[in-house]
Amino acid sequence: MQILGNDGDPSGLTTRLPVGMIAGSRSLRSIIIQIPNIVRWTLAVLLFALLVSPMLPIAYQAFSDKPLYESNSSLTLANFRTLFDDPRFHAASIATFWFALIATAISTFVGFLAALILERLDIPFRRTLKILFLSPIFVSALILAFAWSMLFGPSGYATIFLRAILGVSLPNLNSIGGMGLLAGVTAAPVSYLFFSSAIANIPPTLESAARAAGAAPFSALMTIVLPLLRPSLLYCVLLNFVMAIDHLAVPLIFGEPARIEVLSTYLYERGVATQADYGLVSAAALVMLAMIQIVILAQKSLLGDVRRYTTVGGRSVRRGLVPLGRTGWIISAAFLTYTLLTTGIPSAFLILRSFCSFMSPLIPIHSVLTLENFKLILGYDAYVQSIVNTLIVATVGGFVAMLLTFALAIVAYRSSTRLRRFVEFTAFIPRAIPGIVVGIGIFYAAVLLPGGGYIRGTLAILMIAFTIRYFPTGFAVLTPAYLQLGEDLERAVRVAGGGELRSIWAVTLPLLRSAMVGCFLLYFVQFFKEYAAASFLFGPDTAVIGTTMLQLDLMGNLGPVAALSVITLVLTLPIAIFIYAKD
């Protein structure tokens, strides 16, 4: 064996090492250097496995002739034949299309109009009106549906009052059109967020040039602003359509009494039934997912090259607000009326209803005031446990989801381009998976995968499902703040002898503390509101507020439903206000 001294000295007077040992040390060094990349790829693959985990068991069950927990199953198309032969599925599919179409049109129009008013016009109380308009984002759609039902439903307080006192009848909300209207109002704040930033970034010089050429204000809006908003419009339509397909609260509260079924309630009714047909439910879930994927592909095809819509360059000018004078007061009054009718008055009525044993315009309110609704909720162990469970899931689950989001942000934006693209693609996969499908998929995964029995029937499975459901939102919130951090400070720590973990602890965490708090609070609110995915996963000891409200409504206990809704508002609205004020 050849022996060499230091610097290749053949004399051997210096320290001698075998050639094989030198080669081995170099291999070990290269492996150590690659450990961070190995860890990053491992985390990325685990994220991919987590986020696609709901879909694999659903696909397997859809093509299986037996439930997942039974052996000796074989592949079949019988589930799809049964589904497509079911007249209720045909009716639910048609109703879903019209419901989603109406909801998308209303939410997109209202969101665009609100963005024009709040971002372009100098109206009184603009900031207050913005808070009121965005409040449905932080209020559960289930709570709003209950409030609208108790106030504007066929037997609602306002409906009876207007019919008895004034002889006026409200539009029937227990219809496809009424349901689409309410779902559109719920999603309108999300549409506003899409349009507001895009409108704010359109340089005023473009419209000024059109006006100088003789175009009227409306003509400049149609020929300049709307074409430049095409990306936001398409993304908004896509998101609203997906949200409408996934929407469960309004169809469940308003559609069920009128025997109107959409795909979400079709899945809900068959998934939670005592004798659930798992194959049929899985086949319907796949069809629902395929519909959403078709919408996504259409959006990508219509959008094309996004560079055509670039308006912010190196010499862009921020626009000012358009002064309106007295007209601004009229617009503010109209906008305030809309927010009061859709959110303010229903929420106030829900609070009042929680303190009443019964409400009718023919009975004085002071004669029915009571605290019995709250005593029932706080005096029954199962209801108190649902509140505690929700707090645990929202707090612990939100914190773990925030840490996972932080870790994956580092993996994405401190790695190679290929890994970054993989993580970005993976992070937004759940955006196209309805919450009700996530719940079904996680339920099947817990049955199919080894060790799933340990988390089935526990709060952990709810945390996993909610994390999958809202990971795209958390990732989208945290990554912009992370991208603003340069790598120079982290490199400085490494030059001083610190490792990667040391640079993350000493530099990245302190600088991202504010963004991480915002990310956690957003997860907290979303986890607190979630009920669709939980409908398939909760057990006797793991019910959450949303599932408890559905059970109370099923029993006709509207007073306790209102009381539980008020408790939810008390626990979440301060956090929501803090998030907005912080932003």
C-alpha positions in Angstrom: 0.0 0.0 0.0 1.4 3.4 -1.0 2.1 5.8 1.8 2.4 9.6 1.3 3.4 12.3 3.7 1.9 15.7 3.9 1.9 17.6 0.6 2.8 14.4 -1.1 6.2 14.1 0.6 7.7 10.7 -0.2 10.2 10.8 2.5 7.5 9.9 5.1 9.1 12.2 7.7 5.8 14.0 8.2 2.5 12.5 9.3 1.6 9.6 6.9 -2.0 8.6 5.9 -3.1 5.8 3.7 -4.5 6.8 0.3 -7.7 4.9 1.1 -8.2 6.8 4.3 -7.8 10.1 2.5 -10.4 9.1 -0.1 -12.7 7.9 2.7 -12.4 11.2 4.6 -13.2 13.1 1.4 -16.3 11.0 0.8 -17.4 11.5 4.4 -16.9 15.3 4.0 -19.0 15.3 0.8 -21.8 13.4 2.6 -21.7 15.8 5.5 -21.9 18.7 3.1 -24.9 17.1 1.4 -26.8 16.6 4.7 -28.7 19.9 4.5 -29.9 19.1 1.0 -30.9 15.6 2.0 -32.9 17.1 4.9 -34.5 19.6 2.6 -35.5 17.0 0.1 -36.8 14.7 2.9 -39.0 17.5 4.2 -40.3 18.4 0.7 -41.2 14.7 0.0 -42.9 14.4 3.4 -44.9 17.6 2.7 -45.9 16.1 -0.7 -47.0 12.8 1.0 -49.0 14.8 3.7 -50.8 17.0 1.2 -51.7 14.3 -1.3 -52.6 11.7 1.5 -56.3 12.5 1.3 -56.5 11.7 -2.4 -54.8 8.3 -2.6 -57.2 6.3 -0.3 -60.2 8.0 -2.0 -59.0 6.9 -5.4 -58.4 3.4 -4.1 -61.8 3.2 -2.4 -63.6 4.5 -5.5 -62.3 1.6 -7.6 -62.7 -1.0 -4.9 -65.7 -3.3 -4.5 -65.3 -3.5 -0.7 -64.6 -1.0 2.1 -61.0 -0.3 2.9 -61.1 -2.2 6.2 -62.1 -5.4 4.5 -59.7 -7.8 2.8 -59.8 -9.6 -0.6 -61.1 -6.6 -2.4 -60.9 -6.3 -6.2 -60.9 -3.4 -8.7 -64.2 -2.4 -10.2 -66.1 0.4 -11.9 -69.4 -0.5 -10.2 -69.2 2.5 -7.8 -69.1 4.9 -10.7 -71.9 3.1 -12.5 -74.0 3.3 -9.3 -73.2 7.0 -9.0 -74.0 7.9 -12.5 -77.3 5.9 -12.4 -78.4 7.8 -9.3 -81.0 10.4 -10.2 -80.1 12.3 -7.0 -76.5 12.7 -8.1 -77.7 14.1 -11.5 -79.9 16.6 -9.8 -77.2 17.5 -7.3 -74.6 18.0 -10.1 -77.0 20.4 -12.0 -77.9 22.2 -8.8 -74.2 22.6 -8.0 -73.4 24.1 -11.4 -76.1 26.8 -11.1 -75.4 27.4 -7.4 -71.7 27.8 -8.1 -72.3 30.0 -11.1 -74.6 32.4 -9.3 -72.4 32.5 -6.2 -69.3 33.2 -8.4 -71.0 35.9 -10.4 -72.2 37.7 -7.3 -69.0 37.4 -5.3 -66.9 38.5 -8.2 -69.1 41.5 -9.0 -69.4 42.6 -5.4 -65.7 42.1 -4.7 -64.7 44.1 -7.8 -67.2 46.9 -7.0 -65.9 47.1 -3.4 -62.3 47.2 -4.6 -63.1 50.1 -6.9 -64.9 52.0 -4.1 -62.5 51.4 -1.3 -59.2 51.6 -3.3 -60.0 54.3 -5.8 -62.5 56.7 -4.2 -62.0 59.1 -1.4 -65.1 58.4 0.7 -65.8 59.1 4.4 -65.0 56.3 6.8 -63.2 54.3 4.2 -61.1 52.3 6.6 -64.1 51.5 8.9 -66.1 50.3 5.9 -63.2 48.2 4.8 -63.1 46.4 8.2 -66.9 45.9 8.1 -66.7 44.5 4.5 -63.9 42.1 5.3 -65.4 40.8 8.6 -67.0 37.7 6.9 -63.5 36.4 6.3 -63.1 36.0 10.1 -66.6 34.8 10.8 -67.5 31.2 10.2 -69.8 30.7 7.1 -71.8 28.4 9.3 -72.5 31.2 11.9 -73.5 33.6 9.1 -75.8 30.9 7.6 -77.5 30.4 11.0 -77.9 34.2 11.4 -79.4 34.7 7.9 -81.7 31.7 8.5 -83.0 33.0 11.8 -83.5 36.5 10.4 -84.3 36.2 6.7 -85.4 32.6 6.3 -89.1 31.6 5.6 -89.8 31.6 9.3 -87.2 34.3 10.2 -87.9 37.3 12.4 -87.5 39.9 9.6 -89.7 37.8 7.2 -92.5 37.5 9.6 -92.2 41.1 10.7 -92.4 42.5 7.1 -95.2 40.2 6.1 -97.3 40.9 9.2 -96.7 44.6 9.7 -96.0 45.9 6.1 -97.4 43.1 3.9 -94.1 42.8 2.2 -92.5 39.4 1.4 -88.8 38.8 1.2 -87.2 36.8 -1.7 -87.2 33.1 -1.0 -83.7 32.2 0.2 -84.5 28.5 0.2 -83.8 28.3 -3.5 -80.8 27.9 -5.8 -80.9 31.7 -6.4 -81.1 32.5 -2.7 -78.4 30.1 -1.8 -76.1 31.4 -4.5 -76.8 35.0 -3.3 -75.8 34.1 0.3 -72.7 32.1 -0.7 -71.7 35.0 -3.0 -71.9 37.5 -0.2 -69.8 35.2 2.0 -67.0 35.0 -0.7 -67.1 38.6 -1.8 -64.4 39.8 0.7 -62.0 37.2 -0.8 -62.8 38.6 -4.3 -62.0 42.1 -2.9 -58.6 41.0 -1.8 -57.8 39.8 -5.3 -58.9 43.0 -6.9 -57.7 45.6 -4.4 -54.0 45.1 -4.8 -54.2 44.8 -8.6 -56.2 48.0 -8.8 -53.8 49.8 -6.5 -50.9 48.9 -8.8 -52.4 50.2 -12.1 -50.6 53.5 -12.8 -52.9 56.5 -13.1 -51.0 57.6 -16.2 -52.7 54.9 -18.3 -56.2 56.2 -17.5 -55.0 59.8 -17.8 -53.7 59.1 -21.3 -57.1 57.6 -22.3 -58.9 60.6 -20.8 -56.6 62.9 -22.7 -57.6 61.1 -25.9 -61.2 61.9 -25.2 -62.4 58.7 -23.4 -65.1 59.1 -20.8 -64.4 57.7 -17.3 -66.5 54.6 -17.8 -64.9 54.0 -21.2 -61.4 54.3 -19.6 -62.5 51.8 -17.0 -63.7 49.3 -19.5 -60.8 49.7 -21.9 -57.8 50.2 -19.5 -58.6 48.9 -16.0 -60.7 45.8 -16.8 -58.2 44.3 -19.4 -55.3 44.8 -16.9 -57.3 43.0 -14.2 -57.8 39.9 -16.3 -55.3 37.8 -14.3 -57.0 38.8 -11.0 -60.4 38.2 -12.5 -59.6 34.7 -13.7 -58.0 33.7 -10.4 -60.9 35.2 -8.6 -63.5 33.4 -10.7 -61.5 30.1 -10.2 -61.3 30.5 -6.5 -64.9 31.5 -6.1 -66.2 28.6 -8.2 -64.1 26.2 -6.2 -65.3 27.7 -2.9 -68.9 27.5 -4.1 -68.5 23.8 -5.0 -67.0 23.2 -1.6 -69.6 25.3 0.3 -71.5 23.3 2.8 -73.1 25.7 5.3 -75.6 27.6 3.1 -76.8 24.5 1.2 -77.1 22.6 4.4 -79.1 25.3 6.3 -81.1 26.6 3.4 -81.2 23.8 0.9 -82.1 20.8 3.1 -85.5 22.2 4.3 -86.4 22.8 0.6 -85.0 19.4 -0.5 -82.4 21.1 -2.7 -79.2 19.0 -2.8 -75.8 20.0 -4.1 -72.7 17.9 -4.3 -71.4 19.0 -0.9 -74.6 18.0 0.9 -74.8 14.9 -1.3 -71.4 13.8 0.1 -72.2 15.0 3.6 -75.4 13.1 3.9 -74.0 9.8 2.5 -70.6 10.2 4.3 -72.0 10.6 7.8 -74.9 8.2 7.4 -75.0 5.1 9.7 -74.7 2.8 6.7 -72.4 4.9 4.5 -71.6 3.6 1.0 -67.9 4.3 1.0 -67.4 3.3 -2.6 -70.2 5.7 -3.8 -68.9 8.5 -1.6 -65.4 8.1 -2.9 -66.6 8.0 -6.5 -68.6 11.2 -6.0 -65.6 12.9 -4.3 -63.4 12.0 -7.3 -66.0 13.5 -9.7 -66.2 16.6 -7.6 -62.4 16.9 -7.7 -62.3 16.4 -11.4 -64.8 19.2 -11.9 -62.5 21.5 -10.0 -59.4 20.4 -11.9 -61.2 21.2 -15.2 -61.8 24.7 -13.9 -58.1 25.1 -13.0 -57.0 23.9 -16.5 -59.4 26.3 -18.1 -58.1 29.2 -16.0 -54.5 28.5 -17.0 -55.4 28.3 -20.7 -57.4 31.5 -20.6 -54.7 33.5 -18.7 -51.8 32.7 -21.0 -48.6 34.8 -20.6 -49.0 36.9 -17.5 -46.3 39.3 -18.6 -48.9 41.0 -20.9 -50.5 42.4 -17.7 -47.4 43.9 -16.1 -48.1 47.5 -15.1 -45.6 48.2 -12.2 -42.2 49.0 -13.5 -39.2 51.0 -12.3 -40.9 54.3 -13.0 -44.4 53.5 -11.8 -46.4 56.1 -9.9 -48.8 55.3 -7.0 -52.3 56.6 -7.6 -54.2 59.0 -5.4 -57.8 58.7 -4.3 -60.5 60.4 -6.4 -62.3 63.1 -4.4 -66.1 62.9 -4.7 -67.4 65.6 -2.3 -71.0 65.0 -1.3 -71.3 62.0 -3.6 -68.8 60.2 -1.4 -71.3 60.4 1.5 -74.0 58.8 -0.6 -71.6 56.0 -1.6 -70.5 55.5 2.0 -74.1 55.3 3.1 -74.9 52.7 0.4 -71.8 50.7 1.3 -72.7 50.8 5.0 -76.2 49.6 4.2 -74.8 46.6 2.4 -72.5 45.6 5.2 -75.2 46.1 7.8 -77.7 44.0 5.9 -75.3 41.1 5.1 -73.2 41.0 8.3 -73.9 43.6 10.9 -77.6 43.2 11.5 -77.6 39.4 11.2 -74.7 39.1 13.7 -76.5 41.5 16.1 -79.7 39.5 15.8 -77.8 36.3 16.5 -76.4 37.8 19.7 -79.9 39.0 20.7 -81.4 35.5 19.8 -78.8 33.9 22.2 -80.4 35.8 25.1 -84.0 34.8 24.2 -86.0 31.6 24.6 -88.0 32.4 21.5 -88.3 35.3 19.1 -91.2 36.6 17.1 -92.2 40.2 16.1 -95.6 39.4 17.7 -94.0 38.8 21.2 -92.3 41.6 23.2 -88.6 40.8 23.5 -88.4 41.7 27.2 -90.8 38.9 28.0 -88.5 36.2 26.5 -85.1 37.3 27.7 -83.2 34.5 29.4 -79.7 33.1 30.1 -80.9 29.5 29.7 -79.2 29.1 26.3 -75.8 29.8 27.7 -76.6 27.7 30.8 -77.4 24.8 28.6 -74.1 25.1 26.6 -71.9 25.7 29.6 -73.7 23.2 31.8 -73.5 20.2 29.5 -70.1 18.4 29.5 -70.3 17.5 25.8 -70.8 21.0 24.7 -68.1 22.4 26.9 -65.8 19.7 25.7 -66.4 20.8 22.1 -65.3 24.3 23.0 -62.2 23.0 24.7 -61.4 20.7 21.8 -61.8 23.6 19.4 -59.4 25.8 21.4 -56.8 22.9 21.6 -57.0 22.2 17.9 -56.8 25.8 16.9 -53.9 26.6 19.4 -51.8 23.5 19.1 -52.7 22.6 15.5 -52.2 26.2 14.5 -48.8 26.4 16.1 -47.6 23.1 14.6 -48.9 24.2 11.2 -47.0 27.5 11.5 -43.8 25.7 12.3 -44.3 23.4 9.4 -44.9 26.4 7.1 -41.8 28.1 8.4 -39.7 25.0 7.8 -41.0 24.6 4.2 -40.5 28.2 3.4 -36.8 27.8 4.3 -36.6 24.6 2.2 -38.2 26.4 -0.7 -36.3 29.6 -0.8 -32.9 28.6 0.5 -32.5 25.7 -2.0 -32.1 25.0 -5.6 -34.6 26.2 -8.2 -35.8 22.6 -8.8 -36.6 22.1 -5.1 -38.2 25.5 -4.8 -40.5 24.8 -7.7 -41.4 21.4 -6.3 -42.2 22.8 -2.8 -44.3 25.7 -4.4 -46.2 23.3 -6.5 -46.8 20.9 -3.6 -47.8 23.7 -1.1 -50.8 24.7 -3.3 -52.1 21.2 -4.1 -54.9 21.4 -1.3 -56.2 24.7 -2.9 -58.0 22.5 -5.4 -59.2 19.9 -2.9 -62.6 20.8 -1.2 -62.6 20.6 2.6 -65.2 17.9 2.7 -63.0 15.8 0.4 -60.1 16.3 2.7 -62.1 15.0 5.6 -63.2 11.9 3.7 -59.6 11.2 2.5 -58.0 11.6 5.9 -60.7 9.2 7.4 -59.9 6.6 4.7 -56.1 7.1 5.1 -56.4 6.5 8.9 -58.2 3.2 8.1 -55.8 2.1 5.4 -52.3 3.1 6.6 -50.5 1.3 9.3 -50.7 3.1 12.6 -53.7 5.1 11.6 -55.7 3.6 14.4 -53.6 5.5 16.9 -54.9 8.9 15.6 -58.4 7.9 14.6 -60.9 9.3 17.0 -58.3 11.8 18.4 -57.8 15.5 18.1 -54.5 14.8 16.2 -56.4 13.7 13.1 -58.4 16.9 13.1 -55.2 18.9 13.3 -53.7 17.0 10.4 -56.9 17.5 8.3 -57.1 21.2 9.1 -53.4 21.7 8.3 -53.8 20.1 4.9 -56.9 22.2 4.3 -55.3 25.6 5.1 -51.6 25.0 4.4 -51.8 27.0 1.1 -53.1 30.0 2.9 -50.4 29.9 5.6 -47.7 29.4 3.0 -48.9 32.3 1.0 -49.0 34.5 4.1 -45.5 33.7 5.4 -43.4 33.4 2.3 -43.7 37.0 1.1 -42.1 38.1 4.4 -39.4 35.5 4.1 -38.6 36.5 0.6 -37.9 40.0 1.8 -35.0 38.7 3.9 -31.6 38.8 2.1 -29.1 36.0 2.6 -26.3 38.3 3.6 -27.1 38.1 7.3 -27.3 34.4 7.3 -24.0 34.2 5.4 -22.4 36.4 8.0 -23.4 34.0 10.8 -21.8 31.1 8.8 -18.6 33.1 8.2 -18.4 33.7 11.9 -18.4 29.9 12.4 -22.1 29.3 13.0 -24.0 26.5 11.2 -27.3 26.7 9.3 -29.4 26.0 12.3 -27.5 28.8 14.2 -28.2 31.3 11.4 -31.9 30.4 11.4 -32.1 30.8 15.2 -30.1 34.0 15.4 -31.2 35.8 12.2 -34.3 34.3 10.5 -36.5 33.7 13.5 -36.1 37.2 15.1 -36.7 38.9 11.8 -39.8 36.8 10.9 -41.3 36.8 14.4 -44.0 39.3 13.4 -44.9 37.4 10.2 -45.0 34.1 12.1 -47.3 35.5 14.7 -49.6 36.7 11.9 -49.4 33.2 10.3 -50.3 31.5 13.6 -53.2 33.8 14.3 -54.6 33.2 10.8 -54.3 29.4 11.3 -56.0 29.8 14.7 -59.0 31.6 13.2 -59.3 29.2 10.2 -59.0 26.1 12.4 -61.5 27.5 14.8 -64.0 28.0 12.0 -63.5 24.7 10.2 -66.4 22.2 10.3 -66.7 20.5 6.9 -63.5 18.3 7.2 -64.3 17.7 10.9 -67.8 16.3 10.0 -66.2 13.0 8.9 -63.5 12.8 11.6 -64.9 13.7 15.0 -65.9 11.2 17.6 -67.9 11.3 20.8 -65.0 12.9 22.6 -63.5 15.0 19.8 -66.4 17.1 18.6 -65.7 20.7 17.8 -67.9 23.8 17.9 -68.9 23.5 14.2 -70.0 19.9 14.4 -71.8 20.6 17.7 -73.7 23.5 16.1 -74.8 21.2 13.2 -76.1 18.7 15.7 -78.0 21.3 17.7 -79.6 22.7 14.6 -80.6 19.2 13.6 -82.4 18.9 16.9 -84.1 22.3 16.4 -82.3 24.0 19.3 -81.8 27.4 17.7 -81.2 29.2 21.0 -78.2 27.1 22.0 -77.0 27.4 18.4 -77.0 31.2 18.8 -75.3 31.0 22.2 -72.5 28.8 20.8 -72.2 31.1 17.9 -71.8 34.1 20.2 -69.1 32.2 22.2 -67.3 31.6 18.9 -67.4 35.3 18.0 -66.1 36.3 21.4 -63.2 34.0 21.0 -62.2 34.8 17.4 -63.2 38.4 16.6 -60.6 40.1 18.9 -57.9 38.0 17.1 -59.3 39.0 13.7 -59.3 42.7 14.6 -55.7 42.3 15.9 -54.7 40.7 12.6 -56.2 43.5 10.6 -54.8 46.2 12.8 -51.4 44.6 12.6 -51.6 44.4 8.9 
